[in-house]
Amino acid sequence: MKLWLAIVLIVVALILGVVLGFILARKYMMKYLKENPPITEDIIRTMMTQMGRTPSEKQVRQVMKSVNAQYDQKSAKKEK
């Protein structure tokens, strides 16, 4: 009887560890991506230049604003 109890407790502890680890890792990555976005103003300038456009500062800031709004919108949906 004690062997079954030990096996069940080990399995439950493993499942809880995996779930808790996943949740903590996801929160950490979301926080990291919010603080260090993968798209920067330099990347936007480079992309616009490669497309044959000479980006003005206003255009770059407008694109950054739309990208940040999109990130905020996605994170707001996930928090609900």
Buried (B, 14 or more C-beta within 10 A) or exposed (E): EEEEEEEEEEEEEEEEEEEEEEEEEEEEEBEEEEEEEEEEEEBBBEEBEEEEEEBEEEBBEEBBEEBEEEBEEEEEEEEE
